[in-house]
Amino acid sequence: MDFDFSDDQVQLGDAVRKWVDKGYTFERRRAIEKAGGFDRAAFTEIAELGLTGLYVPEDDGGLGMGPVEGMVVMEELGRGIVMEPLAQSLISGAVIAGYADAATKAAWLPKIAGGEALVVLAYQERAARYKLDVCEAKATQAPGGYVVNATKSIVPVGDQADAFLVPAKINSQIALFLVERKSSGVTTRGYGTQDGGRAAEVTLKNAPATLVTTDGLTALEHAVDIGIAALCAEAVGVMDKTMAITAEYLNTRKQFGVFISSFQALRHRAADMKMQLELARSMSYYASLKLNAPAPERRAAMARAKYQLGQSMRFVSQQAVQLHGGIGVTDEYIVSHYFKRLTQMEMTFGDSLHHLGEVSARMQDTAGAFA
């Protein structure tokens, strides 16, 4: 199998890397973090690169690209630990394009592609524990459409987004709705997250909603799988940069008059970090290549990928801090921010223990050495 990127994909990655290096410096990130964890101007710059329209069809104003291009972009954003949630635009663009009616597509896809509208997935509930079929939100028909009653937690930039994709039950069936943040009955409570980003609790009380699809669970699973693939790629970028920072530190820090990179024990630990990084990279490729597979195959692949990425993220981030010593946990030093980002990513879209259970549940009867 050929894993070389096309010329267009290489150029796309180069363009994003140049923007991250020049336009999203560590100093700018620190300023955005102190200002609340989200910068609309930075998100607009991402949109001007065309990235918010990656998964939006060309007929709707997007680029009409696929999972590999999404993976390339998210890796580069990961290297700069960019906090603005491009993955949410990828999710909303793909889900609305794939499941909504023509009127909803015409109303929202051009705005998502152009960056005028930031639409985020608001699906987590307190009782769900990462299970997508657990949903207490309710939707009822009303004159002119539907109204939704729900409380959703840890919604990315929920108090800054323009609209939400919200799963809610119609009778006993989960459907997916689009709710504008400025609609009546919508309240948000924003807060900073551990990695410096931003999230919110979103409460909907008889909030007017547009029905995206009555097959909400299928659409929600697809949305989360897009998010997992994007997160896996982003995590590879974060780990790649973490590894580079750590290697640079080992090659410049001296102890007993010599560079600590000459210590065999530390070299072995760095080699183990590199091995985990490459394992993660291969599973990120696997996730992206399976994103358009049939749903059962896709869901199994995402669980496998997220489990391996979770293991790798924990190992690489913890080793990086330990190899740096005390400076590795200070807020002023860059590696601590990579550590916090990787720690939070491990728990996003399901932690490692959850996905280990998903892998186990999806194993075939013939799996195993003694089948």
CORMO-V222721 format. One record per residue. N is the residue number from 0. PHI is phi in degrees with one decimal (none if undefined). NEAR is the number of other ideal C-beta (glycine too) atoms within 10 Angstrom. D_LAST is the distance of its C-alpha to the last C-alpha in whole Angstrom. Layout:
n=N phi=PHI near=NEAR d_last=D_LAST
n=N phi=PHI near=NEAR d_last=D_LAST
//
This chain:
n=0 phi=none near=4 d_last=28
n=1 phi=-89.4 near=4 d_last=32
n=2 phi=-102.7 near=8 d_last=32
n=3 phi=-72.9 near=6 d_last=36
n=4 phi=-82.7 near=15 d_last=38
n=5 phi=-72.5 near=11 d_last=41
n=6 phi=-59.4 near=7 d_last=44
n=7 phi=-64.7 near=11 d_last=45
n=8 phi=-68.2 near=17 d_last=42
n=9 phi=-64.0 near=12 d_last=43
n=10 phi=-64.9 near=12 d_last=47
n=11 phi=-62.0 near=23 d_last=45
n=12 phi=-62.0 near=17 d_last=44
n=13 phi=-63.0 near=12 d_last=47
n=14 phi=-63.1 near=15 d_last=49
n=15 phi=-68.3 near=25 d_last=47
n=16 phi=-62.9 near=18 d_last=47
n=17 phi=-63.3 near=12 d_last=51
n=18 phi=-64.4 near=20 d_last=51
n=19 phi=-61.7 near=20 d_last=49
n=20 phi=-64.9 near=12 d_last=51
n=21 phi=-98.5 near=8 d_last=54
n=22 phi=-102.5 near=14 d_last=54
n=23 phi=-133.5 near=23 d_last=52
n=24 phi=-71.0 near=12 d_last=53
n=25 phi=-60.2 near=12 d_last=52
n=26 phi=-65.5 near=8 d_last=55
n=27 phi=-66.4 near=13 d_last=55
n=28 phi=-61.2 near=20 d_last=52
n=29 phi=-60.8 near=15 d_last=53
n=30 phi=-65.8 near=11 d_last=56
n=31 phi=-65.0 near=21 d_last=54
n=32 phi=-60.1 near=21 d_last=52
n=33 phi=-67.6 near=10 d_last=55
n=34 phi=-84.4 near=10 d_last=56
n=35 phi=133.1 near=17 d_last=54
n=36 phi=100.1 near=22 d_last=50
n=37 phi=-154.4 near=23 d_last=51
n=38 phi=-128.7 near=20 d_last=54
n=39 phi=-61.9 near=12 d_last=54
n=40 phi=-65.0 near=8 d_last=56
n=41 phi=-66.0 near=18 d_last=53
n=42 phi=-63.0 near=22 d_last=51
n=43 phi=-63.4 near=14 d_last=54
n=44 phi=-63.0 near=16 d_last=53
n=45 phi=-62.1 near=23 d_last=50
n=46 phi=-65.1 near=21 d_last=51
n=47 phi=-65.6 near=12 d_last=53
n=48 phi=-77.5 near=18 d_last=51
n=49 phi=87.8 near=18 d_last=49
n=50 phi=-73.4 near=27 d_last=46
n=51 phi=-69.0 near=30 d_last=46
n=52 phi=-104.3 near=25 d_last=46
n=53 phi=-54.8 near=26 d_last=43
n=54 phi=-100.6 near=28 d_last=41
n=55 phi=-90.8 near=29 d_last=44
n=56 phi=-57.1 near=17 d_last=45
n=57 phi=-60.6 near=11 d_last=48
n=58 phi=-63.8 near=11 d_last=50
n=59 phi=-105.8 near=19 d_last=49
n=60 phi=94.9 near=15 d_last=51
n=61 phi=-101.7 near=23 d_last=48
n=62 phi=-95.2 near=18 d_last=46
n=63 phi=62.3 near=16 d_last=43
n=64 phi=-90.3 near=21 d_last=41
n=65 phi=-121.7 near=16 d_last=37
n=66 phi=-61.1 near=21 d_last=34
n=67 phi=-67.0 near=18 d_last=35
n=68 phi=-63.4 near=21 d_last=38
n=69 phi=-60.4 near=23 d_last=38
n=70 phi=-63.3 near=26 d_last=35
n=71 phi=-59.1 near=25 d_last=38
n=72 phi=-66.4 near=29 d_last=41
n=73 phi=-66.4 near=27 d_last=39
n=74 phi=-59.2 near=25 d_last=38
n=75 phi=-67.0 near=25 d_last=42
n=76 phi=-65.0 near=26 d_last=43
n=77 phi=-63.3 near=27 d_last=40
n=78 phi=-61.1 near=22 d_last=42
n=79 phi=-98.8 near=21 d_last=45
n=80 phi=38.8 near=25 d_last=44
n=81 phi=-68.4 near=26 d_last=45
n=82 phi=-88.0 near=24 d_last=46
n=83 phi=-67.1 near=28 d_last=47
n=84 phi=-82.8 near=25 d_last=44
n=85 phi=-60.3 near=24 d_last=43
n=86 phi=-55.1 near=25 d_last=40
n=87 phi=-68.2 near=26 d_last=41
n=88 phi=-68.6 near=28 d_last=43
n=89 phi=-63.0 near=27 d_last=40
n=90 phi=-62.9 near=24 d_last=38
n=91 phi=-65.8 near=29 d_last=42
n=92 phi=-62.3 near=25 d_last=42
n=93 phi=-69.4 near=25 d_last=39
n=94 phi=-69.7 near=23 d_last=39
n=95 phi=-65.0 near=26 d_last=42
n=96 phi=-64.4 near=20 d_last=42
n=97 phi=-89.7 near=17 d_last=39
n=98 phi=-128.0 near=20 d_last=40
n=99 phi=-82.8 near=22 d_last=43
n=100 phi=-79.4 near=13 d_last=46
n=101 phi=-62.8 near=7 d_last=49
n=102 phi=-66.5 near=9 d_last=51
n=103 phi=-67.5 near=16 d_last=49
n=104 phi=-60.5 near=19 d_last=48
n=105 phi=-64.5 near=11 d_last=52
n=106 phi=-77.1 near=15 d_last=53
n=107 phi=-115.5 near=26 d_last=50
n=108 phi=-61.8 near=25 d_last=48
n=109 phi=-60.8 near=17 d_last=51
n=110 phi=-71.1 near=18 d_last=52
n=111 phi=-66.5 near=29 d_last=49
n=112 phi=-62.6 near=27 d_last=49
n=113 phi=-85.4 near=17 d_last=52
n=114 phi=83.1 near=21 d_last=51
n=115 phi=-70.4 near=13 d_last=54
n=116 phi=-125.4 near=20 d_last=51
n=117 phi=-104.0 near=25 d_last=49
n=118 phi=-108.9 near=26 d_last=46
n=119 phi=-120.3 near=25 d_last=43
n=120 phi=-84.2 near=26 d_last=40
n=121 phi=-116.5 near=30 d_last=41
n=122 phi=-126.3 near=27 d_last=38
n=123 phi=-77.3 near=19 d_last=38
n=124 phi=-126.9 near=18 d_last=39
n=125 phi=-60.7 near=12 d_last=39
n=126 phi=-89.7 near=8 d_last=37
n=127 phi=-79.1 near=14 d_last=34
n=128 phi=52.3 near=11 d_last=32
n=129 phi=74.3 near=17 d_last=31
n=130 phi=-82.7 near=12 d_last=30
n=131 phi=-76.5 near=18 d_last=31
n=132 phi=-88.3 near=10 d_last=31
n=133 phi=-94.3 near=12 d_last=33
n=134 phi=-147.5 near=22 d_last=37
n=135 phi=-98.4 near=13 d_last=40
n=136 phi=-64.6 near=20 d_last=42
n=137 phi=-123.5 near=14 d_last=44
n=138 phi=-126.5 near=28 d_last=46
n=139 phi=-133.1 near=14 d_last=49
n=140 phi=-72.3 near=10 d_last=51
n=141 phi=-143.4 near=12 d_last=55
n=142 phi=-55.3 near=5 d_last=57
n=143 phi=89.1 near=7 d_last=56
n=144 phi=153.4 near=12 d_last=53
n=145 phi=-132.4 near=18 d_last=51
n=146 phi=-125.1 near=23 d_last=51
n=147 phi=-122.6 near=28 d_last=48
n=148 phi=-119.0 near=16 d_last=48
n=149 phi=-163.6 near=25 d_last=46
n=150 phi=-128.6 near=16 d_last=45
n=151 phi=-117.5 near=24 d_last=43
n=152 phi=-111.3 near=15 d_last=42
n=153 phi=49.6 near=18 d_last=42
n=154 phi=-82.9 near=24 d_last=43
n=155 phi=-55.5 near=25 d_last=44
n=156 phi=39.3 near=24 d_last=47
n=157 phi=-62.0 near=23 d_last=48
n=158 phi=-88.9 near=18 d_last=51
n=159 phi=-117.4 near=21 d_last=52
n=160 phi=-67.2 near=25 d_last=50
n=161 phi=-91.7 near=15 d_last=52
n=162 phi=-160.5 near=23 d_last=49
n=163 phi=-126.4 near=30 d_last=46
n=164 phi=-93.7 near=25 d_last=43
n=165 phi=-125.0 near=27 d_last=42
n=166 phi=-77.9 near=26 d_last=39
n=167 phi=-153.1 near=27 d_last=41
n=168 phi=-89.1 near=17 d_last=41
n=169 phi=-105.0 near=17 d_last=43
n=170 phi=60.3 near=8 d_last=43
n=171 phi=-111.2 near=5 d_last=39
n=172 phi=-105.1 near=12 d_last=38
n=173 phi=-78.5 near=23 d_last=37
n=174 phi=-117.7 near=25 d_last=39
n=175 phi=-118.4 near=29 d_last=40
n=176 phi=-125.5 near=27 d_last=44
n=177 phi=-112.8 near=21 d_last=46
n=178 phi=-124.5 near=27 d_last=49
n=179 phi=-79.5 near=18 d_last=52
n=180 phi=-64.6 near=22 d_last=52
n=181 phi=-85.6 near=8 d_last=56
n=182 phi=-70.0 near=17 d_last=56
n=183 phi=-65.0 near=10 d_last=57
n=184 phi=85.9 near=15 d_last=55
n=185 phi=-103.4 near=21 d_last=53
n=186 phi=-128.3 near=14 d_last=54
n=187 phi=-131.5 near=19 d_last=52
n=188 phi=-129.8 near=11 d_last=52
n=189 phi=-84.6 near=17 d_last=51
n=190 phi=-159.2 near=13 d_last=50
n=191 phi=-78.8 near=14 d_last=49
n=192 phi=-101.2 near=18 d_last=45
n=193 phi=-60.7 near=10 d_last=44
n=194 phi=-90.3 near=21 d_last=44
n=195 phi=96.0 near=20 d_last=47
n=196 phi=-81.9 near=22 d_last=46
n=197 phi=-141.1 near=26 d_last=47
n=198 phi=-145.0 near=22 d_last=46
n=199 phi=-157.0 near=24 d_last=47
n=200 phi=-90.0 near=19 d_last=47
n=201 phi=-117.6 near=27 d_last=48
n=202 phi=-116.3 near=15 d_last=49
n=203 phi=-117.0 near=27 d_last=50
n=204 phi=-125.1 near=13 d_last=52
n=205 phi=51.2 near=14 d_last=53
n=206 phi=-79.5 near=25 d_last=53
n=207 phi=-59.2 near=18 d_last=53
n=208 phi=-140.8 near=28 d_last=50
n=209 phi=-101.4 near=19 d_last=49
n=210 phi=-71.4 near=19 d_last=46
n=211 phi=-89.6 near=25 d_last=43
n=212 phi=-161.0 near=20 d_last=41
n=213 phi=-78.9 near=13 d_last=40
n=214 phi=-88.6 near=14 d_last=36
n=215 phi=-68.0 near=27 d_last=36
n=216 phi=-66.7 near=16 d_last=33
n=217 phi=-61.4 near=15 d_last=32
n=218 phi=-67.0 near=23 d_last=34
n=219 phi=-65.9 near=23 d_last=34
n=220 phi=-60.1 near=16 d_last=30
n=221 phi=-63.6 near=21 d_last=31
n=222 phi=-60.8 near=26 d_last=34
n=223 phi=-65.8 near=20 d_last=32
n=224 phi=-66.6 near=25 d_last=30
n=225 phi=-61.4 near=27 d_last=33
n=226 phi=-63.1 near=23 d_last=34
n=227 phi=-64.5 near=25 d_last=31
n=228 phi=-61.8 near=29 d_last=31
n=229 phi=-65.0 near=32 d_last=34
n=230 phi=-65.7 near=25 d_last=34
n=231 phi=-60.4 near=31 d_last=31
n=232 phi=-65.2 near=30 d_last=34
n=233 phi=-60.6 near=28 d_last=36
n=234 phi=-62.8 near=30 d_last=35
n=235 phi=-61.2 near=26 d_last=34
n=236 phi=-63.1 near=26 d_last=38
n=237 phi=-62.8 near=29 d_last=39
n=238 phi=-67.4 near=32 d_last=37
n=239 phi=-60.3 near=18 d_last=38
n=240 phi=-69.5 near=19 d_last=41
n=241 phi=-60.4 near=28 d_last=41
n=242 phi=-63.6 near=19 d_last=40
n=243 phi=-65.5 near=11 d_last=43
n=244 phi=-63.0 near=17 d_last=45
n=245 phi=-66.6 near=25 d_last=43
n=246 phi=-62.9 near=16 d_last=44
n=247 phi=-62.9 near=11 d_last=47
n=248 phi=-64.7 near=19 d_last=48
n=249 phi=-63.1 near=19 d_last=47
n=250 phi=-86.5 near=11 d_last=49
n=251 phi=-119.2 near=10 d_last=52
n=252 phi=-81.0 near=15 d_last=52
n=253 phi=-110.4 near=10 d_last=54
n=254 phi=-145.5 near=11 d_last=54
n=255 phi=56.4 near=7 d_last=56
n=256 phi=81.4 near=5 d_last=57
n=257 phi=-132.2 near=9 d_last=54
n=258 phi=-65.8 near=13 d_last=51
n=259 phi=-70.9 near=18 d_last=48
n=260 phi=-66.7 near=17 d_last=46
n=261 phi=-83.1 near=13 d_last=47
n=262 phi=-77.8 near=14 d_last=45
n=263 phi=-61.4 near=7 d_last=42
n=264 phi=-61.4 near=8 d_last=40
n=265 phi=-72.3 near=19 d_last=41
n=266 phi=-63.4 near=13 d_last=40
n=267 phi=-65.0 near=10 d_last=37
n=268 phi=-67.4 near=18 d_last=36
n=269 phi=-64.9 near=18 d_last=38
n=270 phi=-64.9 near=10 d_last=35
n=271 phi=-65.0 near=13 d_last=32
n=272 phi=-60.7 near=23 d_last=34
n=273 phi=-63.2 near=15 d_last=34
n=274 phi=-63.5 near=13 d_last=30
n=275 phi=-65.5 near=21 d_last=29
n=276 phi=-61.4 near=20 d_last=31
n=277 phi=-71.2 near=13 d_last=30
n=278 phi=-60.7 near=15 d_last=26
n=279 phi=-63.8 near=26 d_last=28
n=280 phi=-61.9 near=20 d_last=30
n=281 phi=-64.6 near=14 d_last=27
n=282 phi=-74.6 near=22 d_last=25
n=283 phi=-66.6 near=27 d_last=28
n=284 phi=-57.8 near=18 d_last=28
n=285 phi=-59.2 near=17 d_last=25
n=286 phi=-62.2 near=27 d_last=26
n=287 phi=-65.1 near=23 d_last=29
n=288 phi=-70.9 near=17 d_last=28
n=289 phi=-96.0 near=20 d_last=26
n=290 phi=-66.2 near=22 d_last=29
n=291 phi=-101.9 near=9 d_last=30
n=292 phi=-76.3 near=14 d_last=26
n=293 phi=-54.4 near=8 d_last=25
n=294 phi=-52.5 near=11 d_last=25
n=295 phi=-62.0 near=9 d_last=22
n=296 phi=-66.7 near=11 d_last=21
n=297 phi=-64.4 near=20 d_last=24
n=298 phi=-62.8 near=20 d_last=23
n=299 phi=-64.6 near=18 d_last=20
n=300 phi=-63.2 near=22 d_last=21
n=301 phi=-65.4 near=29 d_last=24
n=302 phi=-65.0 near=23 d_last=22
n=303 phi=-63.4 near=19 d_last=20
n=304 phi=-64.8 near=27 d_last=24
n=305 phi=-65.8 near=32 d_last=26
n=306 phi=-64.9 near=21 d_last=24
n=307 phi=-64.6 near=22 d_last=24
n=308 phi=-62.2 near=30 d_last=28
n=309 phi=-61.3 near=25 d_last=28
n=310 phi=-63.4 near=17 d_last=27
n=311 phi=-66.6 near=27 d_last=29
n=312 phi=-61.6 near=29 d_last=32
n=313 phi=-63.1 near=15 d_last=32
n=314 phi=-65.4 near=20 d_last=32
n=315 phi=-63.4 near=27 d_last=34
n=316 phi=-66.7 near=26 d_last=37
n=317 phi=-69.8 near=15 d_last=37
n=318 phi=-65.7 near=20 d_last=37
n=319 phi=-61.1 near=25 d_last=40
n=320 phi=-64.4 near=20 d_last=42
n=321 phi=-66.1 near=13 d_last=42
n=322 phi=-71.1 near=20 d_last=43
n=323 phi=-81.9 near=20 d_last=46
n=324 phi=78.2 near=12 d_last=47
n=325 phi=-58.6 near=8 d_last=49
n=326 phi=-64.1 near=13 d_last=50
n=327 phi=-66.9 near=22 d_last=47
n=328 phi=-110.6 near=14 d_last=47
n=329 phi=-84.3 near=11 d_last=51
n=330 phi=-68.1 near=10 d_last=51
n=331 phi=-73.9 near=8 d_last=53
n=332 phi=-97.4 near=18 d_last=51
n=333 phi=-64.4 near=16 d_last=48
n=334 phi=-66.7 near=21 d_last=45
n=335 phi=-64.7 near=18 d_last=45
n=336 phi=-74.3 near=20 d_last=45
n=337 phi=-67.4 near=26 d_last=42
n=338 phi=-61.1 near=23 d_last=41
n=339 phi=-65.9 near=19 d_last=41
n=340 phi=-63.9 near=26 d_last=40
n=341 phi=-65.0 near=27 d_last=37
n=342 phi=-62.9 near=15 d_last=37
n=343 phi=-71.3 near=15 d_last=37
n=344 phi=-62.5 near=22 d_last=35
n=345 phi=-60.9 near=20 d_last=32
n=346 phi=-100.5 near=16 d_last=33
n=347 phi=-87.4 near=21 d_last=34
n=348 phi=59.2 near=24 d_last=32
n=349 phi=102.6 near=24 d_last=29
n=350 phi=-80.3 near=15 d_last=29
n=351 phi=-63.2 near=18 d_last=26
n=352 phi=-64.4 near=12 d_last=25
n=353 phi=-60.8 near=18 d_last=25
n=354 phi=-74.4 near=22 d_last=23
n=355 phi=-62.8 near=17 d_last=20
n=356 phi=-63.9 near=14 d_last=20
n=357 phi=-65.0 near=19 d_last=20
n=358 phi=-60.9 near=18 d_last=17
n=359 phi=-62.5 near=10 d_last=15
n=360 phi=-65.5 near=9 d_last=16
n=361 phi=-96.4 near=15 d_last=16
n=362 phi=-68.4 near=10 d_last=12
n=363 phi=-75.2 near=8 d_last=10
n=364 phi=-60.9 near=6 d_last=8
n=365 phi=-90.1 near=6 d_last=5
n=366 phi=-71.0 near=10 d_last=6
n=367 phi=112.8 near=8 d_last=6
n=368 phi=-70.9 near=4 d_last=6
n=369 phi=-110.9 near=3 d_last=4
n=370 phi=-67.3 near=7 d_last=0
//
